[in-house]
Amino acid sequence: MKRTGRKLFACCSKPRGSCSRYAAERRKTKKRRPSAQPRTRAGHSATLLPSGQVLVAGGHSDASGATVLGTSEVFDPLASAFNAGPALNEARSGHAAVLVGSEVLLVGGTGASGAPLDSAEWNDPAGGNTRAVKGSLSVAQTGLHGALLSSGEVVVGGGIDATGAPGAVELFDPINSVFTPLTAQGRAGAAVAAVGSGTALIAGGETATGIQLGSEVTWHNGAAVAGPGLLAARRDLEAAVLPGNVFAFVGGWDGNV
C-alpha cells in the first residue's frame, strides 16, 4: 500500500486484477476498475513514482505462488489506466521495493525456482529498462520491507531465509553497490521505516521468542538500540509515512487464528 498525495493506493494479497484507493480526508475506499485491466498478481510491490504514477512490479499470478512474474506495469491515476513497464531482470515475488531518485530498487523476494533470492535490481520506468545490482544480500531472503534513509542508503529487513528463519537487516550503499548486514535483530514480517537522519525503525515482526511488541532503531553505521513499542504485538504489518513525519503502522497478525 503506497500513499499518493492524500490517497492510498492499495493492492491485494490474493491474485486479482483490480485496485482500490483510500481517500484519507473522507475515510472512504473506492474500488477502481482501470480502463486497461492489469495483470492478475499478488505478492507484488507498488511504488509511488515522482511523476505521481505507481510502479507495480513482480509478484505471482496463481494462488499457490508457483508462477512468479518478471513483468511490471505503471498505473496512471489520472487516466485510470495500466501500461506495460520494464521487464524485470529476474522474476521475483515478496521483494522489497524502494524509490531512490527516479529509479526503484527491488531487493530479494522469491524467485522462479521457489527459493529466496539474494539479488537486487534497478527498475527505471521512465527510461524503460532494468539493470542488475552488482552486490547481493548476505543471506537470500523473501518477504522483505525497505526504506530510504536521508543518507541516500537503503535499509531492508523483515524477511525470512530458505529455512523460514528471520533474515538479517541489511544496509545497501547505492554508490558502491554493496549490502552490509547490520546488528539489528532479524525479525520476520517486521515493518521498516526511515526515521530522522540516517536511521531506521524496525518495528514488530517475529523472532525466535515470538511475535514482538517492541522495535529497534538502527543507524547506518551499524549500531542498534531498543526503540518504542507498538500498542499490540504483530508481524506482517505495513508502515506508512504521514504528513509531519508521523508514521502509521497498519494491519499485521498477532499470532491468533
PyMOL commands that set and color helices and strands:
alter all, ss='L'
color gray80, all
select strands_A, chain A and resi 2-4+7-10+19-23+28-32+45-48+54-57+72-76+81-84+96-100+103-107+120-124+129-132+145-148+154-157+170-173+178-181+191-195+199-203+206-207+210-211+215-219+224-227+238-242+246-250
alter strands_A, ss='S'
color yellow, strands_A
deselect
rebuild
show_as cartoon
